[in-house]
Amino acid sequence: MSEHTIPYKIYLNEDEMPTAWYNLRADMKNKPAPLLNPGTHQPMKAEELSGVFCQELVRQELDDTTAFFEIPAEIREFYKMYRPSPLVRAYRLEEKLGTPAKIYYKFEGNNTSGSHKLNSAIAQAYYAKQQGLKGVTTETGAGQWGTALSMACSYFDLDCKVYMVKVSYEQKPFRREVMRTYGASVTPSPSMETAVGRKILAEHPGTTGSLGCAISEAVEVATSTPGYRYVLGSVLNQVLLHQSVIGLETKTALDKYGIKPDIIIGCAGGGSNLGGLIAPFMGQKLRGEADYRIIAVEPASCPSFTRGKYAYDFCDTGMVCPLAKMYTLGSGFIPAPNHAGGLRYHGMSSTLSQLYDDGLMEAVSVPQTAVFEAAEYFARVEGILPAPESSHAIRVAMDEALKCKETGEEKTIVFGLTGTGYFDMVAYEKFHDGKMSDYIPTDEELQASFDKLPKV
Ligand SMILES: *Cc1c(COP(=O)(O)O)cnc(C)c1O
């Protein structure tokens, strides 16, 4: 097929949007390991989880066999406000790099929250409302998840309490105001409002916080406030399920033009966008119908896949959450405060961890200055101001395209462009002023954190 027959942007019609989410676990021979009760080390039962999470979300979390979950009509209607998202052919980037590779990106930044997180936020808010809850609590790091959830909660008229990692709260006051515009309350974490926050502050005075701390606070408030549950924007199976909408749309768009990708690339924090993007492709791979190279990209400063241990660990710093088996740096790991590039969670989705352990996908880590170089290059060539998180995927997509330039191979590369970077200008400023450094944890630092992994 000649290049010109493929449009710059492949849009789907509304009637081509998915009507069901795809549950990748249904096709996995080795299922992800179950969540364990932190006290008894027995698999968490639905009854135990439903004190923390909404009922229907618990059902989705524990279901490893149902391949498709119908997307409720109200969620499909909401999706139509900002989906389908475009699959863009990066003609200009290809030309500028001088590569024979064909590069596509699925752009999830076309909504006010600025990222893919709205895909799961609206689903989680919907099920909370269905259950008759008053509100939900959550944590947010860079702020995208909190913003997405605030939007979703205001749509369904639910109360939303957000615990925001302190360093982001201070660096991103505008993000906070967007959340408040949608009616959420935003508290910097660790805070003095919760027992676990007070404990963390006593042990680490002056800490800039971490996602793990903020999760502990949000869970404490959810479980001690009647009519509230906790919701999480990444890592969990249910979140990957909702995010499969990204991959399903991508596959439909590619199929429309008979395009088969060779390499699929996504950034990985907790693994939700990557898990969603690759879902239908990995499904084909698991069923032996097709093969793809799948690459997770993570920051060198928070390298869960590439330097972590595959072990049961706490999902939060306060050790109140269930244990999950995952590639982890240890729940006490706090990335260096100079780390600006997002993706700072210590662990990785247990579904992706199992797939990685089974050799079905690869992972690479990249230092943050190389990520911002790619971000700036991409912004100038393709026009979109990318989020630092997304720029990890851009970096590796560009690196793979440059390898094709050397070998002359015309590979087709698809990557996930998860969001925009308008609220990340402090990080861009550091980069432009030459004040950004590449902190990479030492083996000793990681070992000290591994030593504190729970013995299971
Ligand atoms: C949250 C976020 C990520 C990382 O989260 P995953 O769960 O790993 O997808 C990546 N990009 C953007 C823009 C985000 O907001």
The ligand as an ORCA input file, in Angstrom:
! r2SCAN-3c Opt
* xyz 0 1
  C      -0.394      8.306     34.636
  C       0.238      8.527     33.343
  C       1.112      7.576     32.797
  C       1.558      6.334     33.516
  O       0.604      5.499     34.048
  P       0.339      4.045     33.524
  O      -0.648      3.492     34.460
  O       1.640      3.315     33.526
  O      -0.205      4.202     32.159
  C       1.640      7.800     31.550
  N       1.338      8.918     30.867
  C       0.513      9.853     31.348
  C       0.238     11.074     30.534
  C      -0.074      9.680     32.592
  O      -0.889     10.605     33.064
*
